[in-house]
Amino acid sequence: MKNFSVLPYAILVVLILNTFVFAEAQQPQPIINASLIGTVIDATTKEPIEGVTIQLEAVTHSVKTDQKGKFQFVTGQKLPFTLILTFVGYQKKRIIVNTSPAIIELVPSSEDLEEVVVVGYGTQKRRDLTGAVASVPENLLRQPVSSLDQTLKGGVSGVQVTQTSGQPGGGVSIRIRGGASIQGGNEPLYVIDGFPVYNQTESTGVGSGTPVNPLASINPADIESIEVLKDAAATAIYGSRGANGVILVTTKKGKAGHVQLTYDGSIGVQRVLKKIDVLNAHDFAILRNEALYDANPSLGPYQYRKQAEIDQLGEGTNWQKEAFRTGNIQNHQLALSGGAEKVQYFLGANYFDQQGVIVNTDFKRLGFRSNINANPFDRLQVGANVSINKTNAQIAPTGIVNALLIMPPTATIYEPNGAYTLRNPFENIFANPIATLKETTNTSNGLRILGTSFAQYRILEGLQAKVLFGVDLNSRNDKFYLPSYIYEGSGSKGEASLGNLDGTSWLNENTLTYTGAIGQHNFNALLGFTQQENKNEVFRAGAQNFVTDDLLFNSLQSGSTITRPSSDTYNWVLHSYLARVNYNYANKYYASASIRRDGSSRFGADNKWGNFPSLAFSWRVANESFFKQAFPGISDFKIRTSFGTTGNQEIGQYQSLSTLYSLNYLFGNNVVTGFASQRIPNKNLGWETTFQYDAGFDLAVLSNRLQFTIDYYYKKTKDLLLNVEIPWTSGYATSLQNFGSVSNKGVEFGLKSKNLQGNLSWNTDLNISFNRNKVLTIGEGATSYISGNYIIKVGEPLGTFYGTVTDGILQFGEESSKGALTGNANPKAGDRLYKDINGDGQFTTANDRTLIGNAQPDFIFGIGNTFSYKGFDLSFLIQGTVGNDLLNINRQNLEMFTGQQNASIDALDRWTAGNPSQLYPRAKLDPAPIFSDQFVESGSFARLKSLQLGYSFPKEWLKNAHITNLNLYLAAQNLLTWTNYRGFDPEVTSGSNVQIGTDAGIYPAAKSVSLGVSLTF
């Protein structure tokens, strides 16, 4: 289907919306025959309740209470009135009112069970759920973070959130019930106001460093709720995109009644969590002297500096101190919401500005949101949700953190003439990191427009048709310039490049829903057809050899050497049919069945369509009369089980096709362009398919003050996409095929507790999750294959480290007996010893590697507490992981002890003749780097993730100023961390499916403190 084919429908929806708003403004006022004034209050606290819907029985007329709980009816009827009152968290009430004004009390209900939660293509009451669906606690949604995915940390069982970069606007890696794919995507699907989004950064090929997280373009303050769909019963309705879980994001909507103007703003500071201890100039000079002497003793022990010079060196250049800073954060949100009975609106604007903890890095976002819902007629509901966000980021260049650590402290930032010192003055060549940071222009600017509009029509009682259109327009412009006066740009005499990416994704959903009941048989049915298309266009160009650096990238024509420009375009299409039936009898016996049939352009001609069914059952035992009599203290008890199949289409585009790539070659004396085949076609390339089983129960006791949820799950992913070796006679080395399988099984536990109620309230949310990942097969009879420092092996989990095992340090007199275990041709005392794994009497890295750790945690946890006393409120969250290992590449680099680059502070305990250390080897000018268990560390940690203290001023103090609410708060992020990990931060990963748990100079995370105010008129 062509892109322009949706345009007439989108225009039609907009015209309908405008017509309805106009019609609403023209409606005549009812004839006043009688009126009713009243107030609705909480039966326990006697406080007024805002937002209660009051409806006259047998008519459609209804109103809502204002902030003071008051309402007023103007109707053609006369007293007495029969009223029906409904509000989330309170029992529905039917009452006959004879006098005006009236005071009506509502009794709180089991609000968590009556709460309406968003599920795929609809909503359900929490008590009616048959699948594993979890909600992110409200207090976590209020965190001052740059992107919505960061609010998930520690808040939901079975969800592991790990930072891939601490850079402002940086990304996170999310695994729901473990990762399963090896070469496909492992991230969940996000559905934002009905629009499905896969959070994957598309590259322009310009610039350096970690790209900005696409989700950072969406303002977290706009979010009303986040639901996480975990099992197949909940995710199968998303078919080929549900294998990694689904995260449903609903933004704020307006409510009928009093108009509200809200401002929420905060300012704060952030600092790096910790710094790595490295040698100062004095100690480094001694180390370098030793390394040079070890390489050539004939030149004496002071080949670099004499002792008198060393004594004068002191600290030297502290590269981390020069690069790290205290960064400022500010966040401002202005929102206007309200509406009448038939039109509600929410308008919001936001500005977010975060300076990085590394100089010349930052992230800014300026955005606007408009959400409008209207009920112009009894049968018709329409709405539109649109957000426009512009982002600007200055990104830290690749490798900068590692460069800050290994740059020698005896090197200077500037030469005596004021020019930058270009590079490390020793044998290893790497650039001056401060010059790189301050002088490189490395920006990424984005504009994202994400919107949906819908019209829902009630055809018959209980039967509704809904049409939804959505669009996601994503434009990114990357700019990069290396000036000629720093090392990286000196060879090219200045280097500039520009890249632009335009992404367009449109969505059309057409659903038919029927809700009905026959006696105690209640059912809900859904039928639908959806279609989505995505297209990206990329262009990049550049130049070198500039006369001046003043113009940066703004005059590519000024460069005398033009680099080869390039452009590309790629798209995908997904068509889907879906159906679901939910049934319950007497609110005791529940069944749910769904199926989705997806057709994707990404797969081979013989495998473009896939079917993804699910089936779920639950028994609400607490509603059985025998159970109520036997266990009166149990408020609710439900047993659940589900089965289903989901898919994974995140494999990139055109992988099943034989594609071509261009190349230049000499033909005679001319350079000509030709094309060559890039891959072998595979018309059978199909889905990665995940089967999942879930069994669990929900238990509530003491009038729902304690609520438990426990789930056991098993999911198996088969037909993994792997590059399989094929005969060289084919002309190719590998072919992408469906081989292999991986399993995840685990247990999740959640607890919600209302510990204290009354003037002093205390609530606790606890979750803990255990997951066991295992590679089952990798196809063609293979049992393992190596990927860098990792091994994918049948029977072992993904993320298994594969390396050597250290065994102390070679001492004097052991050269002949143990020297073969150093791996050196001429072993010397002070060399590191390694274990002989294969038992051949000598050590080689090729033959003596084994399993030395795993990045998968034994369990993850989060515990949040919320306290309130009168106007004060305090909340905090502690989260962490236990049992996972991390590969500390920074430490591996710092324990080389070469004297060519800086070293860890542990070098002070290195082996010398006077200090025969068993932990750290001698200084050596040119050691062979060997990956070993020395650099695989425990990544277990517990962290005070968030802390917020606030005070709400009494309403009586504010009413004369027409202020509804005034709250001052102090918020902190990552305030304390308890860990034995020696890197910057234990909450780190590479983001790779296989090489997870690698800390390779990732931009470090920060701790922050902010002071804020929330003001409502």
Backbone hydrogen bonds, N-H to C=O, Kabsch-Sander energy under -0.5 kcal/mol:
donor,donor_aa,acceptor,acceptor_aa,energy
5,S,2,K,-1.0
6,V,3,N,-1.4
7,L,4,F,-1.1
10,A,6,V,-2.2
11,I,7,L,-2.6
12,L,8,P,-2.1
13,V,9,Y,-2.3
14,V,10,A,-2.1
15,L,11,I,-2.5
16,I,12,L,-2.5
17,L,13,V,-2.4
18,N,14,V,-2.3
19,T,15,L,-2.4
20,F,16,I,-2.5
21,V,17,L,-2.4
22,F,18,N,-2.3
23,A,19,T,-2.8
24,E,20,F,-2.5
25,A,21,V,-1.6
26,Q,22,F,-1.2
27,Q,23,A,-0.5
27,Q,24,E,-0.9
33,N,31,I,-0.8
33,N,75,T,-1.4
34,A,75,T,-1.7
36,L,73,F,-1.6
38,G,71,F,-2.1
39,T,102,A,-2.6
40,V,69,G,-2.6
41,I,104,I,-2.6
42,D,47,E,-2.7
43,A,106,L,-3.0
46,K,42,D,-2.0
49,I,40,V,-2.1
51,G,65,T,-1.7
52,V,49,I,-0.5
53,T,86,T,-2.5
54,I,52,V,-0.6
54,I,63,V,-3.1
55,Q,53,T,-0.5
55,Q,84,I,-2.3
56,L,61,H,-1.8
57,E,82,T,-2.8
59,V,56,L,-1.6
63,V,54,I,-2.3
65,T,52,V,-1.5
66,D,70,K,-2.3
69,G,66,D,-2.0
71,F,38,G,-2.2
73,F,36,L,-2.8
75,T,34,A,-2.3
81,F,97,V,-2.4
83,L,81,F,-0.6
83,L,95,I,-3.2
84,I,55,Q,-2.3
85,L,93,K,-3.1
86,T,53,T,-2.1
90,Y,87,F,-2.1
91,Q,107,V,-3.1
93,K,85,L,-2.4
95,I,83,L,-2.4
97,V,81,F,-3.2
97,V,95,I,-0.5
102,A,37,I,-1.7
104,I,39,T,-2.9
104,I,102,A,-0.5
106,L,41,I,-2.4
109,S,89,G,-2.3
111,E,109,S,-2.4
113,L,110,S,-1.4
114,E,110,S,-2.2
115,E,111,E,-1.6
117,V,115,E,-0.6
117,V,124,Q,-3.1
119,V,122,G,-2.5
122,G,119,V,-1.7
124,Q,117,V,-2.3
126,R,115,E,-2.8
127,R,113,L,-2.2
128,D,125,K,-1.8
129,L,126,R,-1.3
133,V,131,G,-1.0
134,A,228,V,-2.2
136,V,226,I,-2.5
140,L,137,P,-1.0
141,L,137,P,-0.9
141,L,138,E,-0.8
142,R,138,E,-0.6
142,R,139,N,-0.6
143,Q,140,L,-1.2
145,V,143,Q,-1.9
148,L,215,L,-0.6
150,Q,147,S,-1.1
151,T,148,L,-1.5
152,L,149,D,-1.1
153,K,150,Q,-1.0
155,G,152,L,-1.6
156,V,152,L,-0.7
159,V,156,V,-1.3
160,Q,158,G,-0.6
160,Q,175,R,-2.8
161,V,159,V,-0.6
162,T,160,Q,-0.5
162,T,173,S,-2.6
164,T,171,G,-2.1
165,S,171,G,-1.1
166,G,1003,Y,-2.3
170,G,167,Q,-3.0
173,S,162,T,-3.6
175,R,160,Q,-2.4
177,R,158,G,-2.8
177,R,175,R,-0.7
185,G,650,E,-1.6
189,L,245,G,-2.2
190,Y,197,V,-2.8
191,V,247,I,-2.7
192,I,190,Y,-0.5
192,I,195,F,-2.6
193,D,191,V,-0.7
193,D,249,V,-2.9
195,F,192,I,-1.7
197,V,190,Y,-4.1
199,N,188,P,-0.6
199,N,197,V,-0.6
200,Q,198,Y,-1.9
213,N,169,G,-2.9
216,A,213,N,-1.9
217,S,214,P,-1.5
218,I,215,L,-1.7
222,D,219,N,-1.6
223,I,220,P,-1.6
224,E,250,T,-2.8
225,S,250,T,-1.9
227,E,248,L,-2.4
228,V,134,A,-3.4
229,L,227,E,-0.5
229,L,246,V,-3.4
230,K,132,A,-2.5
230,K,228,V,-0.5
231,D,132,A,-0.7
234,A,231,D,-0.8
235,T,231,D,-2.1
236,A,232,A,-2.7
238,Y,235,T,-2.6
239,G,236,A,-1.9
241,R,238,Y,-2.1
242,G,239,G,-1.8
243,A,647,G,-2.0
245,G,242,G,-1.7
246,V,229,L,-1.9
247,I,189,L,-3.2
248,L,227,E,-3.0
248,L,246,V,-0.6
249,V,191,V,-3.1
249,V,247,I,-0.5
250,T,225,S,-2.5
250,T,248,L,-0.5
252,K,222,D,-2.8
257,G,339,G,-2.4
260,Q,337,S,-3.3
262,T,260,Q,-0.5
262,T,335,A,-3.1
263,Y,1015,L,-3.0
264,D,333,Q,-2.8
265,G,1013,V,-2.4
266,S,331,N,-2.5
267,I,1011,L,-2.2
268,G,329,I,-2.9
269,V,1009,V,-2.2
270,Q,327,G,-2.3
271,R,1007,K,-2.5
273,L,1005,A,-1.6
278,V,276,I,-0.6
279,L,903,A,-2.1
281,A,315,E,-1.9
282,H,314,G,-2.0
284,F,280,N,-2.5
285,A,281,A,-2.2
286,I,282,H,-1.3
287,L,283,D,-2.0
288,R,284,F,-2.8
289,N,285,A,-2.2
290,E,286,I,-2.1
291,A,287,L,-2.3
292,L,288,R,-2.5
293,Y,289,N,-2.3
294,D,290,E,-2.4
295,A,291,A,-1.5
296,N,292,L,-2.0
299,L,296,N,-1.6
300,G,297,P,-1.9
310,I,306,K,-2.4
311,D,307,Q,-2.4
312,Q,308,A,-0.6
312,Q,309,E,-1.0
313,L,310,I,-1.5
314,G,310,I,-0.6
316,G,313,L,-0.6
317,T,409,P,-3.0
318,N,316,G,-0.6
319,W,317,T,-1.1
322,E,318,N,-2.0
323,A,319,W,-1.5
324,F,320,Q,-3.1
325,R,357,V,-2.5
327,G,270,Q,-2.3
327,G,325,R,-0.7
329,I,268,G,-2.7
330,Q,353,D,-2.4
331,N,266,S,-2.6
332,H,351,Y,-2.8
333,Q,264,D,-2.2
334,L,349,A,-2.8
335,A,262,T,-2.9
336,L,347,L,-3.2
337,S,260,Q,-2.5
338,G,345,Y,-1.9
339,G,257,G,-0.7
340,A,343,V,-2.3
344,Q,373,N,-3.1
345,Y,338,G,-2.6
346,F,371,N,-2.3
347,L,336,L,-3.2
348,G,369,R,-2.7
349,A,334,L,-2.7
350,N,367,G,-2.3
351,Y,332,H,-2.5
352,F,365,R,-2.7
353,D,330,Q,-2.8
354,Q,363,F,-2.9
355,Q,328,N,-2.9
356,G,361,T,-2.9
359,V,323,A,-2.4
361,T,358,I,-0.9
362,D,394,Q,-1.4
363,F,354,Q,-2.2
364,K,392,N,-2.8
365,R,352,F,-2.7
366,L,390,K,-2.7
367,G,350,N,-2.5
368,F,388,I,-2.6
369,R,348,G,-3.0
370,S,386,V,-2.7
371,N,346,F,-2.9
372,I,384,A,-2.8
373,N,344,Q,-2.7
374,A,382,V,-3.1
375,N,342,K,-3.4
377,F,380,L,-0.8
380,L,377,F,-0.7
381,Q,456,Q,-2.8
382,V,374,A,-2.7
383,G,454,F,-2.1
384,A,372,I,-2.5
385,N,452,T,-3.3
386,V,370,S,-2.3
387,S,450,L,-2.3
388,I,368,F,-2.9
389,N,448,R,-2.4
390,K,366,L,-3.1
391,T,446,G,-2.6
392,N,364,K,-2.2
393,A,444,S,-1.6
394,Q,362,D,-1.8
395,I,393,A,-0.6
395,I,442,N,-2.8
400,I,397,P,-1.5
401,V,1001,G,-0.5
403,A,399,G,-2.0
404,L,400,I,-2.0
405,L,401,V,-1.3
406,I,402,N,-2.0
407,M,403,A,-1.6
411,A,408,P,-1.2
415,E,419,A,-3.6
418,G,415,E,-2.4
421,T,413,I,-2.4
424,N,430,F,-2.6
430,F,428,N,-0.7
432,N,422,L,-2.1
436,T,432,N,-2.2
437,L,433,P,-2.4
438,K,434,I,-2.6
439,E,435,A,-2.2
440,T,436,T,-1.4
441,T,481,Y,-2.1
442,N,440,T,-0.7
443,T,479,K,-2.0
444,S,393,A,-2.3
445,N,477,N,-2.6
446,G,391,T,-2.6
447,L,475,S,-2.7
448,R,389,N,-2.7
449,I,473,L,-2.7
450,L,387,S,-2.2
450,L,448,R,-0.5
451,G,471,V,-2.5
452,T,385,N,-2.4
453,S,469,F,-2.8
454,F,383,G,-2.6
455,A,467,V,-2.1
456,Q,381,Q,-3.7
457,Y,465,A,-2.9
458,R,379,R,-3.1
459,I,457,Y,-1.0
459,I,463,L,-1.5
460,L,463,L,-1.1
463,L,460,L,-1.8
464,Q,462,G,-0.6
464,Q,513,T,-3.2
465,A,457,Y,-2.8
466,K,511,T,-2.9
467,V,455,A,-2.3
468,L,509,E,-2.8
469,F,453,S,-2.8
470,G,507,L,-2.3
471,V,451,G,-2.5
472,D,505,S,-2.9
473,L,449,I,-3.0
474,N,472,D,-0.6
474,N,503,G,-2.9
475,S,447,L,-3.0
476,R,501,L,-2.8
477,N,445,N,-3.2
478,D,499,G,-2.6
479,K,443,T,-2.2
480,F,497,S,-2.2
481,Y,441,T,-2.4
482,L,495,E,-2.7
486,I,483,P,-1.1
489,G,486,I,-0.8
490,S,486,I,-1.1
490,S,487,Y,-0.8
491,G,487,Y,-0.7
493,K,489,G,-0.8
494,G,489,G,-2.2
495,E,482,L,-2.3
496,A,543,A,-2.7
497,S,480,F,-2.3
498,L,541,A,-2.9
499,G,478,D,-2.5
500,N,539,F,-3.0
501,L,476,R,-2.7
502,D,537,E,-2.5
503,G,474,N,-3.4
503,G,501,L,-0.5
504,T,535,K,-2.9
505,S,472,D,-1.7
506,W,533,E,-2.3
507,L,470,G,-2.5
508,N,531,Q,-2.5
509,E,468,L,-2.6
510,N,529,F,-2.3
511,T,466,K,-2.6
512,L,527,L,-3.0
513,T,464,Q,-3.1
514,Y,525,A,-2.5
515,T,462,G,-2.5
516,G,523,F,-2.4
518,I,521,H,-2.6
521,H,518,I,-2.1
522,N,520,Q,-0.7
522,N,584,N,-3.1
523,F,516,G,-2.5
524,N,582,N,-2.7
525,A,514,Y,-2.7
526,L,580,R,-3.0
527,L,512,L,-2.3
528,G,578,L,-2.2
529,F,510,N,-2.4
530,T,576,S,-2.4
531,Q,508,N,-2.4
532,Q,574,L,-2.5
533,E,506,W,-2.0
534,N,572,W,-2.6
535,K,504,T,-2.5
536,N,570,Y,-2.8
537,E,502,D,-2.0
538,V,568,D,-3.0
539,F,500,N,-2.4
540,R,566,S,-2.5
541,A,498,L,-2.3
542,G,563,T,-0.6
543,A,496,A,-2.3
544,Q,561,T,-3.0
545,N,492,S,-2.1
545,N,494,G,-1.3
546,F,493,K,-2.4
547,V,558,S,-0.5
552,L,549,D,-1.1
554,N,551,L,-2.5
558,S,555,S,-2.1
559,G,556,L,-1.8
560,S,545,N,-2.2
561,T,544,Q,-2.2
562,I,560,S,-0.6
563,T,542,G,-1.3
563,T,561,T,-0.6
566,S,540,R,-2.3
568,D,538,V,-2.4
570,Y,536,N,-2.1
572,W,534,N,-2.1
574,L,532,Q,-2.8
575,H,599,G,-2.4
576,S,530,T,-2.8
577,Y,597,R,-2.2
578,L,528,G,-2.3
579,A,595,I,-2.2
580,R,526,L,-2.2
581,V,593,A,-2.8
582,N,524,N,-3.4
583,Y,591,A,-3.1
584,N,522,N,-2.8
585,Y,589,Y,-2.3
586,A,520,Q,-3.0
586,A,584,N,-0.6
588,K,585,Y,-2.2
589,Y,585,Y,-1.6
590,Y,588,K,-0.5
590,Y,618,S,-3.0
591,A,583,Y,-2.9
592,S,616,A,-2.7
593,A,581,V,-2.3
594,S,614,S,-2.1
595,I,579,A,-2.5
596,R,612,F,-1.1
597,R,577,Y,-3.1
598,D,596,R,-0.5
598,D,610,G,-2.3
599,G,575,H,-2.9
600,S,608,K,-2.4
601,S,573,V,-2.2
603,F,600,S,-0.9
604,G,685,L,-2.3
606,D,683,K,-2.4
607,N,604,G,-2.0
610,G,598,D,-2.4
612,F,596,R,-2.7
614,S,594,S,-2.4
615,L,643,F,-2.8
616,A,592,S,-2.8
617,F,641,T,-2.8
618,S,590,Y,-1.9
619,W,639,I,-2.4
620,R,588,K,-3.2
621,V,619,W,-1.7
621,V,637,F,-0.7
622,A,637,F,-1.9
623,N,620,R,-1.7
624,E,621,V,-2.2
628,K,624,E,-2.1
629,Q,625,S,-1.7
630,A,626,F,-1.9
631,F,627,F,-3.0
634,I,631,F,-1.5
635,S,633,G,-0.6
635,S,700,A,-1.5
636,D,700,A,-2.0
638,K,698,D,-2.7
639,I,619,W,-2.3
640,R,696,G,-3.7
641,T,617,F,-2.4
642,S,694,D,-2.5
643,F,615,L,-2.7
644,G,692,Q,-1.2
645,T,613,P,-2.7
646,T,690,T,-2.7
647,G,239,G,-2.5
648,N,688,E,-1.2
649,Q,240,S,-1.0
651,I,649,Q,-2.1
657,L,654,Y,-1.1
659,T,657,L,-1.0
661,Y,676,A,-2.3
663,L,674,G,-2.1
665,Y,672,V,-2.3
667,F,670,N,-3.1
670,N,667,F,-1.6
672,V,665,Y,-2.7
672,V,670,N,-0.6
674,G,663,L,-3.0
676,A,661,Y,-2.3
678,Q,659,T,-3.6
679,R,659,T,-0.8
682,N,656,S,-2.4
685,L,682,N,-1.5
688,E,648,N,-1.2
689,T,687,W,-0.6
689,T,718,K,-1.6
690,T,646,T,-3.1
691,F,689,T,-0.5
691,F,716,K,-2.8
692,Q,644,G,-2.7
693,Y,714,Y,-3.1
694,D,642,S,-2.3
695,A,712,Y,-2.8
696,G,640,R,-2.5
697,F,710,I,-2.0
698,D,638,K,-2.7
699,L,708,F,-2.6
700,A,636,D,-3.1
701,V,706,L,-2.5
702,L,633,G,-1.8
705,R,701,V,-0.9
705,R,702,L,-1.3
706,L,701,V,-1.9
707,Q,752,K,-2.9
708,F,699,L,-3.8
709,T,750,G,-2.3
710,I,697,F,-2.2
711,D,748,E,-2.3
712,Y,695,A,-3.2
713,Y,746,G,-2.3
714,Y,693,Y,-2.4
715,K,744,N,-3.2
716,K,691,F,-2.6
717,T,742,V,-3.4
718,K,689,T,-2.9
718,K,716,K,-0.6
719,D,740,G,-0.6
720,L,740,G,-1.9
722,L,720,L,-0.7
722,L,737,Q,-2.5
724,V,722,L,-1.1
724,V,735,S,-2.8
726,I,733,A,-2.0
730,S,727,P,-1.9
731,G,728,W,-2.1
732,Y,727,P,-0.6
735,S,724,V,-2.1
737,Q,722,L,-2.6
737,Q,735,S,-0.6
739,F,720,L,-3.3
739,F,737,Q,-1.0
741,S,777,T,-2.4
742,V,717,T,-2.3
743,S,774,K,-3.0
744,N,715,K,-2.7
745,K,772,R,-1.7
746,G,713,Y,-2.0
747,V,770,F,-1.6
748,E,711,D,-2.7
749,F,768,I,-2.6
750,G,709,T,-2.8
751,L,766,L,-2.9
752,K,707,Q,-2.5
753,S,764,T,-2.7
754,K,705,R,-3.0
755,N,753,S,-1.0
755,N,762,W,-1.7
756,L,762,W,-1.5
761,S,759,N,-0.6
761,S,868,S,-2.6
762,W,756,L,-1.8
763,N,866,T,-2.6
764,T,753,S,-2.8
765,D,864,G,-2.9
766,L,751,L,-2.9
767,N,862,G,-2.6
768,I,749,F,-2.3
769,S,860,I,-2.6
770,F,747,V,-2.9
771,N,858,D,-0.5
772,R,745,K,-3.0
773,N,771,N,-0.5
774,K,743,S,-2.3
775,V,796,E,-2.6
776,L,741,S,-2.3
776,L,774,K,-0.6
777,T,741,S,-1.6
778,I,782,A,-0.6
782,A,779,G,-2.0
785,Y,792,I,-1.8
787,S,790,Y,-2.6
790,Y,787,S,-1.7
791,I,800,T,-2.1
792,I,785,Y,-2.9
793,K,791,I,-0.7
794,V,783,T,-2.8
795,G,775,V,-3.5
796,E,793,K,-2.2
800,T,791,I,-0.6
800,T,797,P,-0.5
801,F,799,G,-0.5
801,F,853,G,-2.3
802,Y,789,N,-2.7
803,G,850,T,-2.2
804,T,931,F,-2.0
806,T,804,T,-0.5
807,D,808,G,-0.6
807,D,833,L,-2.7
810,L,831,D,-3.2
814,E,811,Q,-2.0
818,K,814,E,-3.1
819,G,814,E,-0.7
819,G,815,E,-0.9
821,L,818,K,-2.3
822,T,819,G,-1.6
830,G,810,L,-3.0
831,D,828,K,-2.0
833,L,808,G,-2.8
834,Y,821,L,-2.1
835,K,805,V,-2.9
837,I,835,K,-1.2
843,F,820,A,-2.5
848,D,844,T,-1.8
850,T,803,G,-2.9
852,I,801,F,-2.0
853,G,801,F,-0.5
855,A,799,G,-2.1
858,D,882,V,-2.4
859,F,882,V,-1.8
860,I,769,S,-2.0
861,F,880,G,-2.3
862,G,767,N,-2.4
863,I,878,I,-2.9
864,G,765,D,-3.4
865,N,876,F,-2.4
866,T,763,N,-2.6
867,F,874,L,-3.8
868,S,761,S,-2.0
869,Y,872,F,-2.4
870,K,759,N,-1.1
872,F,869,Y,-2.8
873,D,950,G,-2.3
874,L,867,F,-2.8
875,S,948,Q,-2.5
876,F,865,N,-2.1
877,L,946,S,-2.3
878,I,863,I,-2.5
879,Q,943,R,-2.1
880,G,861,F,-2.1
881,T,941,F,-1.1
882,V,859,F,-2.5
885,D,854,N,-2.1
886,L,937,E,-3.0
887,L,997,G,-2.9
888,N,886,L,-0.8
888,N,935,F,-2.8
889,I,887,L,-1.3
889,I,999,D,-1.5
890,N,999,D,-1.0
892,Q,888,N,-1.8
893,N,889,I,-2.2
894,L,890,N,-2.0
895,E,891,R,-1.2
896,M,893,N,-1.0
899,G,901,Q,-0.6
902,N,406,I,-3.3
904,S,894,L,-2.2
905,I,277,D,-2.0
907,A,904,S,-2.3
908,L,905,I,-1.8
909,D,906,D,-2.0
910,R,907,A,-1.7
911,W,920,Y,-1.0
911,W,921,P,-0.5
912,T,915,N,-1.7
915,N,912,T,-0.6
917,S,915,N,-2.7
922,R,830,G,-2.0
924,K,897,F,-2.1
925,L,291,A,-0.7
933,D,804,T,-1.7
935,F,932,S,-1.6
936,V,933,D,-1.0
937,E,886,L,-2.7
937,E,935,F,-0.7
939,G,884,N,-3.5
941,F,881,T,-2.4
942,A,978,W,-1.9
943,R,879,Q,-2.7
944,L,976,L,-2.6
945,K,877,L,-1.4
945,K,943,R,-1.7
946,S,877,L,-1.3
947,L,972,A,-2.1
948,Q,875,S,-2.9
949,L,970,L,-2.5
950,G,873,D,-3.0
951,Y,968,L,-2.6
952,S,871,G,-2.9
953,F,951,Y,-0.5
953,F,966,L,-2.5
957,W,954,P,-1.0
958,L,954,P,-0.7
958,L,955,K,-0.7
959,K,955,K,-1.4
961,A,958,L,-1.2
962,H,959,K,-1.5
963,I,958,L,-2.0
964,T,962,H,-0.5
964,T,1016,T,-2.4
965,N,1016,T,-1.7
967,N,1014,S,-2.9
968,L,951,Y,-2.3
969,Y,1012,G,-2.4
970,L,949,L,-2.9
971,A,1010,S,-2.8
972,A,947,L,-2.9
973,Q,1008,S,-2.3
974,N,945,K,-2.3
975,L,944,L,-1.3
976,L,944,L,-0.6
978,W,942,A,-3.3
979,T,977,T,-0.6
980,N,940,S,-0.6
988,V,986,P,-1.7
989,T,163,Q,-1.3
996,I,994,V,-1.3
998,T,995,Q,-0.6
999,D,887,L,-2.9
999,D,997,G,-0.6
1000,A,998,T,-0.8
1007,K,271,R,-2.9
1008,S,973,Q,-1.9
1009,V,269,V,-2.4
1010,S,971,A,-3.5
1011,L,267,I,-3.0
1012,G,969,Y,-3.0
1013,V,265,G,-2.6
1014,S,967,N,-3.0
1015,L,263,Y,-3.2
1016,T,965,N,-2.7
1017,F,261,L,-2.9
